[in-house]
Amino acid sequence: MPVKKHRTGRRAAALGLSLVLALPCAGCEAFLPEEPPAQDTAADTAAAPGAKKEPGYFGLAWDSSEPVSPVTSRTQVNHLLIEALYEGLFELGPDFEPVPVLCESFEGGGLNWTFTLKEGVTFWSGEPLTASDVAACWKVAMQSESSPYHARFADVADISADGNRVSVTLKTPNAQLPRLLDVPVCRAGTANDAFADGTGPFRAVEENGRWQLRSNENWHGGKVTAFDTVTLVNAAHSEALSAGFGTGDISVSRMQGVTARRGGAVNICQTRTTSLHYLGLNHEHGALSQPVVRQALGLLIQRDALCASQLQNCADPAALPVNPQPAPAQDAQDAQDAVDPAGMLRAAGFEDTNGDGVLDYIPPPTPWYTPYWHEAFAPSILVNSGNAYKVAAAQQIAATLQAAGIGATVNAVPYEEYVKALERGKFDMYYGETLLTADFDLRPLVSEGGALNYGGYADEAFEAAMAAYRAGGDAAAYYAAFSEAVPVLPLAFGRAQVVTRAGLLANFAPLPHQLFAGVEDWEAR
C-alpha cells in the first residue's frame, strides 16, 4: 500500500487555478493534475445553422465585466480579443518554435538575455512601442500570481529596459526562454482602460457608447482586408458563448464538443497544445519504485489506441514529455520495438507464483525489515469520476495492463476526493492532465518539492540531466535520461479546437496561442 503522506499548500492552489485549465490554447499555464468537472462549453447544438449574416460580418465574444488587459485579464471569453488586439515579442509556430513579432533580434542562452525591439512599431494611439512598455507588462505578470502568464516568469530574477532593448536575468539557465515570451504587450499606464492600448492587427473603437474592433491601419504586420469591422457580442459565460455561436453572432471561437456533422455548419481546425495527459506514480509503492517496472509499464501502454478511442482523436500520443514528439532514428525505433516488457518484468523477479494470472513480486527491503513474501502486482489508477472520458481512458489502460498479467484496477472518485488522495499520497497511480509551459518544463511534476510531485519522486541524476538540457544541452541525452528514469508516464498531448462558421474564411491557419496568425492573408467568403 502507498505510504500516507501529508502535503500542505497544494489544495488551495489547485482549486484556485482550476479555471485556468479551461484555457488550453490561451497562452496560460496552470500546473494542475486534473480539472474539476465543469459544464460543457459548447454542445452539438452550437453547430446548428443560425441566421445568415450579411457578407463581411465578423463577430467575436466579449465579456464586458472586466477591462481587456493582456497580462491581467482572466476571463476566458476575452482571450480571443487579446489575440486580435495585442502581440508579444514572439508568437509560437505550429510546433511551439518561437517566431519573432515585436522582436528584431535577441542574444543570450544562459542566465542573461537581451531582446532588441522591432523599429517603427506603434500602438493604436500612435505612441511608439518602447522597451519600457514591454518591461512593465512582464513585471506585472511576474509579480501578480493571478496573471495567466505568471508561470512564465517563475525563474526570472530581474527585468530591465534601456532604449529599445529589454534585458532579462534568470535564476537558472533556460535556453528555451523565447518560447515563453509570446506574452501580449500593452502600452504602460493603459492596463485599467476598457481596452488597453495595443499593437495588434485590430484596435478597439467606441462609437455611441458601443465598442467594436476596427482594422489597425498602422499595423506593422501589413493590411487587414478580410474584415474592416468586428462586432463585439456580449457573452459573459459559456452558455451565452454557445448560443451566440449557434445564432451566427459569434463567428469564431475555441470550443470543445462541437461536431461538423450538421450540414457543414462549422469548420473545425485543431492545433497542438502543451496539455499533457499522463499517469502519475507513487514512487513509494514497492513495485513502482523500480525504474525497470516503470519502463515496462510505459512500453505496455497502447497510446495510439488510447488517442483514437477514448481521447476521440483530439490528442497526439506521447511517450516523451514534449510536443511534437522528436523523430527517432530508425535504429533507436527498431531497438524499442524489440524490447519485451513482459521479459523485463520477469527479469526483475515478477512471476505468477500462485497461478491466478497476476504477476507477483517480493517487495524491496526497507531499513526496518526484509520481506520474504510475494505480493500481487495490482496497482490502482486513481481518476476523477467527473470526467467520463478520462475514466474510460483509465479503464482502457487498466485492461491493457491486465492482459500483461498486471492486476490493475481503476478507482474513480469525485474531484474533491481525488485531490485529497493526491495530497495525502493515497494512490498507486493517477490519471492527470496539466498545462505545461511552452518550454515543456517538467520540474513541477518531477523535481523534489515540485508543486505537482505528489508521488515523491527524487533523483539527482535525472535532475542534473534536466538542468543540463534547460541550459542548452543535448535534447537526445535528456530524452534518454527520461526514458531511463520514467518519473511519470506520458500518455498524450491534447489538441485544442478552433471552430468557425462554415464558408466564412479562406487562408485561416491558427497557431497554438494565436488564432489571428496570418490575418493579413485572410479572405472573406
C-alpha positions as a Python dict, from the first residue, in 0.01 Angstrom:
ca = {
    (1, 'M'): (0, 0, 0),
    (2, 'P'): (119, 356, -59),
    (3, 'V'): (267, 534, 239),
    (4, 'K'): (41, 806, 375),
    (5, 'K'): (198, 1145, 323),
    (6, 'H'): (80, 1495, 410),
    (7, 'R'): (145, 1783, 175),
    (8, 'T'): (47, 2140, 254),
    (9, 'G'): (-39, 2436, 39),
    (10, 'R'): (-137, 2248, -277),
    (11, 'R'): (-511, 2211, -238),
    (12, 'A'): (-593, 2580, -239),
    (13, 'A'): (-363, 2636, -534),
    (14, 'A'): (-525, 2354, -730),
    (15, 'L'): (-878, 2474, -668),
    (16, 'G'): (-790, 2839, -720),
    (17, 'L'): (-625, 2773, -1055),
    (18, 'S'): (-877, 2525, -1188),
    (19, 'L'): (-1036, 2790, -1408),
    (20, 'V'): (-710, 2845, -1592),
    (21, 'L'): (-703, 2486, -1711),
    (22, 'A'): (-1014, 2561, -1912),
    (23, 'L'): (-793, 2774, -2140),
    (24, 'P'): (-569, 2520, -2309),
    (25, 'C'): (-494, 2748, -2602),
    (26, 'A'): (-496, 3090, -2447),
    (27, 'G'): (-131, 3113, -2358),
    (28, 'C'): (-191, 3039, -1992),
    (29, 'E'): (-15, 2796, -1763),
    (30, 'A'): (-165, 2607, -1471),
    (31, 'F'): (23, 2325, -1309),
    (32, 'L'): (-265, 2102, -1209),
    (33, 'P'): (-311, 1726, -1214),
    (34, 'E'): (-676, 1748, -1313),
    (35, 'E'): (-959, 1992, -1355),
    (36, 'P'): (-1287, 1972, -1160),
    (37, 'P'): (-1597, 1865, -1350),
    (38, 'A'): (-1741, 2156, -1546),
    (39, 'Q'): (-2038, 2227, -1765),
    (40, 'D'): (-1979, 2172, -2136),
    (41, 'T'): (-1872, 2498, -2300),
    (42, 'A'): (-2046, 2407, -2623),
    (43, 'A'): (-2294, 2138, -2711),
    (44, 'D'): (-2356, 1996, -3054),
    (45, 'T'): (-2645, 2239, -3079),
    (46, 'A'): (-2389, 2517, -3118),
    (47, 'A'): (-2312, 2375, -3460),
    (48, 'A'): (-2669, 2410, -3581),
    (49, 'P'): (-2710, 2661, -3865),
    (50, 'G'): (-2806, 3005, -3737),
    (51, 'A'): (-2941, 3315, -3903),
    (52, 'K'): (-2743, 3404, -4213),
    (53, 'K'): (-2535, 3718, -4162),
    (54, 'E'): (-2463, 3988, -4415),
    (55, 'P'): (-2149, 3935, -4626),
    (56, 'G'): (-1848, 4077, -4444),
    (57, 'Y'): (-1994, 4020, -4095),
    (58, 'F'): (-1746, 3903, -3831),
    (59, 'G'): (-1829, 3877, -3461),
    (60, 'L'): (-1628, 3792, -3151),
    (61, 'A'): (-1743, 3718, -2797),
    (62, 'W'): (-1668, 3983, -2534),
    (63, 'D'): (-1706, 3979, -2158),
    (64, 'S'): (-1750, 4344, -2065),
    (65, 'S'): (-1734, 4275, -1691),
    (66, 'E'): (-1359, 4339, -1679),
    (67, 'P'): (-1109, 4561, -1864),
    (68, 'V'): (-945, 4390, -2160),
    (69, 'S'): (-585, 4396, -2044),
    (70, 'P'): (-347, 4138, -2191),
    (71, 'V'): (-146, 4030, -1887),
    (72, 'T'): (-412, 4058, -1616),
    (73, 'S'): (-736, 3952, -1784),
    (74, 'R'): (-852, 3615, -1656),
    (75, 'T'): (-1186, 3596, -1833),
    (76, 'Q'): (-1178, 3306, -2077),
    (77, 'V'): (-1407, 3476, -2327),
    (78, 'N'): (-1175, 3774, -2371),
    (79, 'H'): (-867, 3578, -2467),
    (80, 'L'): (-960, 3573, -2835),
    (81, 'L'): (-995, 3952, -2820),
    (82, 'I'): (-650, 3971, -2668),
    (83, 'E'): (-510, 3770, -2959),
    (84, 'A'): (-670, 4017, -3203),
    (85, 'L'): (-557, 4330, -3022),
    (86, 'Y'): (-214, 4256, -2876),
    (87, 'E'): (118, 4097, -2968),
    (88, 'G'): (419, 3957, -2789),
    (89, 'L'): (786, 3965, -2875),
    (90, 'F'): (731, 3624, -3029),
    (91, 'E'): (446, 3405, -3144),
    (92, 'L'): (470, 3028, -3128),
    (93, 'G'): (459, 2832, -3452),
    (94, 'P'): (273, 2503, -3504),
    (95, 'D'): (546, 2312, -3318),
    (96, 'F'): (590, 2579, -3048),
    (97, 'E'): (901, 2722, -3209),
    (98, 'P'): (937, 3096, -3136),
    (99, 'V'): (882, 3331, -3432),
    (100, 'P'): (982, 3699, -3383),
    (101, 'V'): (695, 3951, -3393),
    (102, 'L'): (785, 4260, -3189),
    (103, 'C'): (1142, 4137, -3150),
    (104, 'E'): (1402, 4231, -3411),
    (105, 'S'): (1686, 4025, -3262),
    (106, 'F'): (1800, 3869, -2937),
    (107, 'E'): (2110, 3729, -2774),
    (108, 'G'): (2162, 3506, -2476),
    (109, 'G'): (2116, 3141, -2394),
    (110, 'G'): (2215, 3109, -2029),
    (111, 'L'): (2126, 3338, -1742),
    (112, 'N'): (2138, 3669, -1928),
    (113, 'W'): (1925, 3762, -2229),
    (114, 'T'): (1878, 4082, -2429),
    (115, 'F'): (1592, 4144, -2673),
    (116, 'T'): (1602, 4428, -2926),
    (117, 'L'): (1263, 4558, -3036),
    (118, 'K'): (1148, 4595, -3394),
    (119, 'E'): (1178, 4953, -3517),
    (120, 'G'): (877, 5162, -3614),
    (121, 'V'): (607, 4974, -3420),
    (122, 'T'): (334, 5195, -3276),
    (123, 'F'): (31, 5142, -3058),
    (124, 'W'): (-317, 5228, -3188),
    (125, 'S'): (-282, 5560, -3009),
    (126, 'G'): (16, 5645, -3228),
    (127, 'E'): (261, 5620, -2939),
    (128, 'P'): (578, 5424, -3021),
    (129, 'L'): (641, 5085, -2865),
    (130, 'T'): (927, 5110, -2615),
    (131, 'A'): (1128, 4863, -2412),
    (132, 'S'): (977, 5022, -2101),
    (133, 'D'): (629, 4915, -2216),
    (134, 'V'): (746, 4557, -2260),
    (135, 'A'): (930, 4551, -1928),
    (136, 'A'): (628, 4695, -1746),
    (137, 'C'): (398, 4422, -1881),
    (138, 'W'): (644, 4147, -1797),
    (139, 'K'): (691, 4280, -1444),
    (140, 'V'): (315, 4280, -1386),
    (141, 'A'): (298, 3917, -1499),
    (142, 'M'): (598, 3826, -1285),
    (143, 'Q'): (469, 3995, -970),
    (144, 'S'): (99, 3908, -999),
    (145, 'E'): (16, 3549, -912),
    (146, 'S'): (-328, 3600, -1064),
    (147, 'S'): (-183, 3675, -1408),
    (148, 'P'): (-233, 3391, -1657),
    (149, 'Y'): (133, 3441, -1754),
    (150, 'H'): (279, 3431, -1405),
    (151, 'A'): (429, 3083, -1451),
    (152, 'R'): (633, 3209, -1746),
    (153, 'F'): (841, 3424, -1512),
    (154, 'A'): (897, 3179, -1227),
    (155, 'D'): (1272, 3168, -1299),
    (156, 'V'): (1316, 3538, -1379),
    (157, 'A'): (1529, 3734, -1132),
    (158, 'D'): (1525, 4075, -1300),
    (159, 'I'): (1380, 4265, -1597),
    (160, 'S'): (1518, 4598, -1717),
    (161, 'A'): (1473, 4832, -2014),
    (162, 'D'): (1724, 5053, -2192),
    (163, 'G'): (1624, 5232, -2511),
    (164, 'N'): (1481, 4970, -2745),
    (165, 'R'): (1634, 4676, -2558),
    (166, 'V'): (1484, 4462, -2283),
    (167, 'S'): (1718, 4261, -2062),
    (168, 'V'): (1621, 3955, -1860),
    (169, 'T'): (1826, 3786, -1589),
    (170, 'L'): (1726, 3433, -1493),
    (171, 'K'): (1770, 3244, -1168),
    (172, 'T'): (1860, 2925, -1355),
    (173, 'P'): (1965, 2888, -1721),
    (174, 'N'): (1692, 2829, -1977),
    (175, 'A'): (1792, 2806, -2341),
    (176, 'Q'): (1423, 2794, -2437),
    (177, 'L'): (1330, 3131, -2285),
    (178, 'P'): (1200, 3283, -2615),
    (179, 'R'): (926, 3015, -2616),
    (180, 'L'): (785, 3180, -2304),
    (181, 'L'): (780, 3534, -2441),
    (182, 'D'): (471, 3535, -2660),
    (183, 'V'): (321, 3730, -2369),
    (184, 'P'): (97, 4005, -2517),
    (185, 'V'): (214, 4361, -2459),
    (186, 'C'): (17, 4682, -2399),
    (187, 'R'): (124, 5043, -2351),
    (188, 'A'): (231, 5117, -1995),
    (189, 'G'): (-34, 5303, -1797),
    (190, 'T'): (-334, 5182, -2000),
    (191, 'A'): (-398, 4845, -1833),
    (192, 'N'): (-705, 4976, -1648),
    (193, 'D'): (-869, 5125, -1957),
    (194, 'A'): (-1168, 4944, -2105),
    (195, 'F'): (-924, 4823, -2371),
    (196, 'A'): (-552, 4863, -2305),
    (197, 'D'): (-355, 5024, -2590),
    (198, 'G'): (-211, 4754, -2820),
    (199, 'T'): (-8, 4696, -3136),
    (200, 'G'): (-213, 4418, -3296),
    (201, 'P'): (-396, 4396, -3630),
    (202, 'F'): (-718, 4529, -3476),
    (203, 'R'): (-793, 4824, -3248),
    (204, 'A'): (-1083, 4889, -3012),
    (205, 'V'): (-1312, 5181, -3102),
    (206, 'E'): (-1609, 5322, -2908),
    (207, 'E'): (-1891, 5483, -3104),
    (208, 'N'): (-2217, 5600, -2949),
    (209, 'G'): (-2144, 5403, -2634),
    (210, 'R'): (-2079, 5077, -2820),
    (211, 'W'): (-1742, 4910, -2859),
    (212, 'Q'): (-1625, 4737, -3175),
    (213, 'L'): (-1295, 4643, -3336),
    (214, 'R'): (-1159, 4806, -3648),
    (215, 'S'): (-860, 4707, -3855),
    (216, 'N'): (-545, 4884, -3738),
    (217, 'E'): (-433, 5097, -4034),
    (218, 'N'): (-87, 5145, -3881),
    (219, 'W'): (-25, 4780, -3804),
    (220, 'H'): (338, 4687, -3869),
    (221, 'G'): (236, 4341, -3991),
    (222, 'G'): (51, 4453, -4304),
    (223, 'K'): (-303, 4542, -4403),
    (224, 'V'): (-611, 4352, -4286),
    (225, 'T'): (-862, 4338, -4571),
    (226, 'A'): (-1094, 4047, -4484),
    (227, 'F'): (-1297, 4243, -4227),
    (228, 'D'): (-1287, 4615, -4159),
    (229, 'T'): (-1511, 4588, -3854),
    (230, 'V'): (-1551, 4321, -3586),
    (231, 'T'): (-1877, 4320, -3390),
    (232, 'L'): (-1838, 4252, -3018),
    (233, 'V'): (-2107, 4022, -2879),
    (234, 'N'): (-2152, 4034, -2503),
    (235, 'A'): (-2114, 3676, -2379),
    (236, 'A'): (-2008, 3665, -2017),
    (237, 'H'): (-2048, 3289, -1969),
    (238, 'S'): (-2015, 2967, -2164),
    (239, 'E'): (-2389, 2928, -2231),
    (240, 'A'): (-2405, 3273, -2392),
    (241, 'L'): (-2095, 3192, -2595),
    (242, 'S'): (-2252, 2870, -2722),
    (243, 'A'): (-2581, 3042, -2800),
    (244, 'G'): (-2408, 3328, -2982),
    (245, 'F'): (-2216, 3087, -3197),
    (246, 'G'): (-2532, 2896, -3275),
    (247, 'T'): (-2714, 3208, -3394),
    (248, 'G'): (-2418, 3318, -3605),
    (249, 'D'): (-2349, 3631, -3399),
    (250, 'I'): (-2013, 3486, -3293),
    (251, 'S'): (-1804, 3385, -3594),
    (252, 'V'): (-1511, 3202, -3438),
    (253, 'S'): (-1428, 3052, -3101),
    (254, 'R'): (-1232, 2786, -2923),
    (255, 'M'): (-1481, 2519, -2825),
    (256, 'Q'): (-1475, 2154, -2733),
    (257, 'G'): (-1755, 1912, -2813),
    (258, 'V'): (-1867, 2068, -3142),
    (259, 'T'): (-1904, 1845, -3444),
    (260, 'A'): (-1929, 1939, -3811),
    (261, 'R'): (-2191, 1681, -3898),
    (262, 'R'): (-2485, 1922, -3916),
    (263, 'G'): (-2485, 2013, -4281),
    (264, 'G'): (-2136, 2157, -4274),
    (265, 'A'): (-2248, 2443, -4046),
    (266, 'V'): (-1900, 2479, -3898),
    (267, 'N'): (-1538, 2433, -3990),
    (268, 'I'): (-1315, 2279, -3725),
    (269, 'C'): (-939, 2325, -3700),
    (270, 'Q'): (-725, 2155, -3437),
    (271, 'T'): (-397, 2291, -3301),
    (272, 'R'): (-133, 2135, -3080),
    (273, 'T'): (-123, 2220, -2711),
    (274, 'T'): (111, 2173, -2418),
    (275, 'S'): (-165, 1996, -2222),
    (276, 'L'): (-3, 1672, -2108),
    (277, 'H'): (-211, 1364, -2022),
    (278, 'Y'): (-5, 1134, -1803),
    (279, 'L'): (-4, 869, -1534),
    (280, 'G'): (146, 994, -1212),
    (281, 'L'): (320, 732, -1000),
    (282, 'N'): (363, 681, -627),
    (283, 'H'): (735, 621, -603),
    (284, 'E'): (698, 482, -251),
    (285, 'H'): (491, 193, -388),
    (286, 'G'): (720, -109, -372),
    (287, 'A'): (697, -213, -737),
    (288, 'L'): (664, 135, -886),
    (289, 'S'): (978, 249, -706),
    (290, 'Q'): (1178, 37, -953),
    (291, 'P'): (1272, 213, -1281),
    (292, 'V'): (1255, -113, -1477),
    (293, 'V'): (891, -156, -1375),
    (294, 'R'): (806, 196, -1483),
    (295, 'Q'): (986, 138, -1813),
    (296, 'A'): (785, -180, -1873),
    (297, 'L'): (457, -3, -1798),
    (298, 'G'): (546, 271, -2044),
    (299, 'L'): (610, 14, -2316),
    (300, 'L'): (285, -172, -2246),
    (301, 'I'): (52, 128, -2275),
    (302, 'Q'): (-105, 150, -2621),
    (303, 'R'): (-106, 525, -2671),
    (304, 'D'): (-219, 524, -3035),
    (305, 'A'): (-528, 320, -2948),
    (306, 'L'): (-598, 541, -2647),
    (307, 'C'): (-593, 858, -2859),
    (308, 'A'): (-807, 704, -3133),
    (309, 'S'): (-1073, 579, -2893),
    (310, 'Q'): (-1119, 734, -2551),
    (311, 'L'): (-945, 1062, -2636),
    (312, 'Q'): (-1159, 1083, -2951),
    (313, 'N'): (-880, 1177, -3193),
    (314, 'C'): (-834, 1502, -3002),
    (315, 'A'): (-489, 1413, -2873),
    (316, 'D'): (-149, 1305, -3003),
    (317, 'P'): (24, 1003, -2845),
    (318, 'A'): (333, 1091, -2644),
    (319, 'A'): (592, 871, -2478),
    (320, 'L'): (812, 1174, -2404),
    (321, 'P'): (703, 1497, -2231),
    (322, 'V'): (741, 1720, -2538),
    (323, 'N'): (510, 1812, -2825),
    (324, 'P'): (556, 1721, -3104),
    (325, 'Q'): (747, 1403, -3030),
    (326, 'P'): (1107, 1402, -3157),
    (327, 'A'): (1157, 1188, -3466),
    (328, 'P'): (1359, 886, -3350),
    (329, 'A'): (1644, 744, -3551),
    (330, 'Q'): (1543, 421, -3722),
    (331, 'D'): (1786, 209, -3523),
    (332, 'A'): (1652, 353, -3198),
    (333, 'Q'): (1297, 276, -3308),
    (334, 'D'): (1395, -78, -3405),
    (335, 'A'): (1562, -126, -3068),
    (336, 'Q'): (1250, -10, -2886),
    (337, 'D'): (1026, -238, -3092),
    (338, 'A'): (1247, -531, -2997),
    (339, 'V'): (1204, -472, -2623),
    (340, 'D'): (983, -724, -2444),
    (341, 'P'): (819, -554, -2142),
    (342, 'A'): (696, -886, -2006),
    (343, 'G'): (1052, -1015, -2022),
    (344, 'M'): (1171, -705, -1840),
    (345, 'L'): (931, -778, -1556),
    (346, 'R'): (1031, -1145, -1540),
    (347, 'A'): (1397, -1044, -1526),
    (348, 'A'): (1311, -813, -1237),
    (349, 'G'): (1165, -1105, -1043),
    (350, 'F'): (797, -1070, -1130),
    (351, 'E'): (620, -1403, -1178),
    (352, 'D'): (280, -1559, -1127),
    (353, 'T'): (355, -1770, -820),
    (354, 'N'): (2, -1897, -750),
    (355, 'G'): (-148, -1940, -1096),
    (356, 'D'): (-410, -1666, -1062),
    (357, 'G'): (-291, -1488, -1376),
    (358, 'V'): (-145, -1191, -1187),
    (359, 'L'): (227, -1129, -1154),
    (360, 'D'): (368, -1134, -802),
    (361, 'Y'): (683, -977, -662),
    (362, 'I'): (882, -962, -342),
    (363, 'P'): (866, -605, -209),
    (364, 'P'): (1205, -435, -180),
    (365, 'P'): (1362, -427, 166),
    (366, 'T'): (1330, -126, 393),
    (367, 'P'): (1567, -6, 668),
    (368, 'W'): (1341, -182, 919),
    (369, 'Y'): (1272, -521, 767),
    (370, 'T'): (1336, -752, 473),
    (371, 'P'): (1016, -909, 335),
    (372, 'Y'): (1020, -1271, 222),
    (373, 'W'): (665, -1299, 88),
    (374, 'H'): (519, -1230, -252),
    (375, 'E'): (262, -961, -321),
    (376, 'A'): (37, -933, -624),
    (377, 'F'): (135, -652, -858),
    (378, 'A'): (-210, -491, -868),
    (379, 'P'): (-178, -112, -885),
    (380, 'S'): (-490, 104, -878),
    (381, 'I'): (-534, 402, -1112),
    (382, 'L'): (-693, 699, -936),
    (383, 'V'): (-907, 916, -1166),
    (384, 'N'): (-1157, 1200, -1135),
    (385, 'S'): (-1503, 1046, -1177),
    (386, 'G'): (-1639, 1379, -1302),
    (387, 'N'): (-1455, 1334, -1631),
    (388, 'A'): (-1613, 1042, -1816),
    (389, 'Y'): (-1361, 1016, -2098),
    (390, 'K'): (-1068, 1009, -1856),
    (391, 'V'): (-1239, 736, -1657),
    (392, 'A'): (-1279, 542, -1983),
    (393, 'A'): (-915, 607, -2070),
    (394, 'A'): (-802, 479, -1730),
    (395, 'Q'): (-1017, 169, -1777),
    (396, 'Q'): (-862, 105, -2117),
    (397, 'I'): (-512, 138, -1971),
    (398, 'A'): (-604, -99, -1688),
    (399, 'A'): (-736, -355, -1938),
    (400, 'T'): (-411, -337, -2134),
    (401, 'L'): (-207, -394, -1819),
    (402, 'Q'): (-434, -679, -1710),
    (403, 'A'): (-367, -855, -2040),
    (404, 'A'): (3, -845, -1949),
    (405, 'G'): (-54, -1005, -1608),
    (406, 'I'): (-70, -685, -1404),
    (407, 'G'): (-378, -671, -1183),
    (408, 'A'): (-454, -306, -1249),
    (409, 'T'): (-784, -157, -1132),
    (410, 'V'): (-948, 185, -1159),
    (411, 'N'): (-1050, 395, -860),
    (412, 'A'): (-1283, 668, -992),
    (413, 'V'): (-1374, 918, -720),
    (414, 'P'): (-1527, 1270, -713),
    (415, 'Y'): (-1288, 1557, -772),
    (416, 'E'): (-1271, 1660, -406),
    (417, 'E'): (-1170, 1308, -303),
    (418, 'Y'): (-929, 1289, -596),
    (419, 'V'): (-744, 1600, -475),
    (420, 'K'): (-736, 1477, -114),
    (421, 'A'): (-594, 1142, -221),
    (422, 'L'): (-318, 1312, -418),
    (423, 'E'): (-227, 1544, -133),
    (424, 'R'): (-205, 1254, 112),
    (425, 'G'): (-19, 1020, -121),
    (426, 'K'): (-304, 767, -109),
    (427, 'F'): (-270, 632, -461),
    (428, 'D'): (-63, 391, -666),
    (429, 'M'): (-106, 568, -999),
    (430, 'Y'): (-330, 855, -1105),
    (431, 'Y'): (-459, 989, -1435),
    (432, 'G'): (-359, 1354, -1459),
    (433, 'E'): (-359, 1637, -1707),
    (434, 'T'): (-156, 1955, -1674),
    (435, 'L'): (-82, 2250, -1897),
    (436, 'L'): (295, 2279, -1928),
    (437, 'T'): (472, 2596, -2027),
    (438, 'A'): (586, 2604, -2391),
    (439, 'D'): (943, 2512, -2293),
    (440, 'F'): (793, 2187, -2160),
    (441, 'D'): (932, 2242, -1813),
    (442, 'L'): (872, 1921, -1621),
    (443, 'R'): (1012, 2035, -1287),
    (444, 'P'): (675, 2094, -1112),
    (445, 'L'): (592, 1727, -1178),
    (446, 'V'): (922, 1558, -1102),
    (447, 'S'): (1154, 1784, -901),
    (448, 'E'): (1182, 1740, -526),
    (449, 'G'): (938, 1988, -376),
    (450, 'G'): (762, 2042, -710),
    (451, 'A'): (403, 2161, -680),
    (452, 'L'): (274, 1852, -864),
    (453, 'N'): (525, 1597, -740),
    (454, 'Y'): (258, 1405, -550),
    (455, 'G'): (442, 1077, -597),
    (456, 'G'): (751, 1189, -407),
    (457, 'Y'): (994, 1141, -697),
    (458, 'A'): (1355, 1241, -630),
    (459, 'D'): (1656, 1153, -843),
    (460, 'E'): (1973, 1362, -854),
    (461, 'A'): (2092, 1212, -1182),
    (462, 'F'): (1771, 1298, -1363),
    (463, 'E'): (1765, 1645, -1204),
    (464, 'A'): (2113, 1700, -1346),
    (465, 'A'): (2007, 1579, -1692),
    (466, 'M'): (1705, 1808, -1685),
    (467, 'A'): (1914, 2107, -1577),
    (468, 'A'): (2172, 2038, -1849),
    (469, 'Y'): (1901, 2028, -2114),
    (470, 'R'): (1744, 2351, -1992),
    (471, 'A'): (2085, 2515, -2007),
    (472, 'G'): (2115, 2425, -2375),
    (473, 'G'): (2239, 2068, -2357),
    (474, 'D'): (2165, 1788, -2600),
    (475, 'A'): (1795, 1710, -2623),
    (476, 'A'): (1859, 1346, -2712),
    (477, 'A'): (2054, 1298, -2390),
    (478, 'Y'): (1767, 1444, -2189),
    (479, 'Y'): (1511, 1222, -2361),
    (480, 'A'): (1731, 919, -2298),
    (481, 'A'): (1758, 1012, -1930),
    (482, 'F'): (1381, 1050, -1909),
    (483, 'S'): (1323, 712, -2076),
    (484, 'E'): (1562, 553, -1828),
    (485, 'A'): (1416, 717, -1516),
    (486, 'V'): (1045, 738, -1616),
    (487, 'P'): (940, 970, -1331),
    (488, 'V'): (590, 989, -1485),
    (489, 'L'): (424, 804, -1772),
    (490, 'P'): (328, 1044, -2054),
    (491, 'L'): (21, 935, -2248),
    (492, 'A'): (-68, 1211, -2493),
    (493, 'F'): (-87, 1582, -2560),
    (494, 'G'): (-437, 1716, -2608),
    (495, 'R'): (-537, 1923, -2908),
    (496, 'A'): (-731, 2249, -2900),
    (497, 'Q'): (-1027, 2300, -3129),
    (498, 'V'): (-1098, 2623, -3318),
    (499, 'V'): (-1447, 2646, -3466),
    (500, 'T'): (-1553, 2893, -3737),
    (501, 'R'): (-1878, 2946, -3922),
    (502, 'A'): (-1871, 2737, -4238),
    (503, 'G'): (-1771, 2925, -4553),
    (504, 'L'): (-1656, 3230, -4358),
    (505, 'L'): (-1282, 3243, -4428),
    (506, 'A'): (-1011, 3134, -4665),
    (507, 'N'): (-644, 3107, -4561),
    (508, 'F'): (-739, 3059, -4195),
    (509, 'A'): (-446, 2888, -4019),
    (510, 'P'): (-447, 2944, -3642),
    (511, 'L'): (-140, 2876, -3431),
    (512, 'P'): (-143, 2718, -3083),
    (513, 'H'): (-160, 3051, -2898),
    (514, 'Q'): (-261, 3287, -3180),
    (515, 'L'): (-587, 3249, -3368),
    (516, 'F'): (-518, 3561, -3578),
    (517, 'A'): (-186, 3440, -3718),
    (518, 'G'): (-163, 3536, -4085),
    (519, 'V'): (-471, 3759, -4061),
    (520, 'E'): (-325, 3980, -4335),
    (521, 'D'): (-379, 3687, -4574),
    (522, 'W'): (-736, 3607, -4471),
    (523, 'E'): (-1004, 3629, -4737),
    (524, 'A'): (-1371, 3672, -4652),
    (525, 'R'): (-1603, 3443, -4847),
}
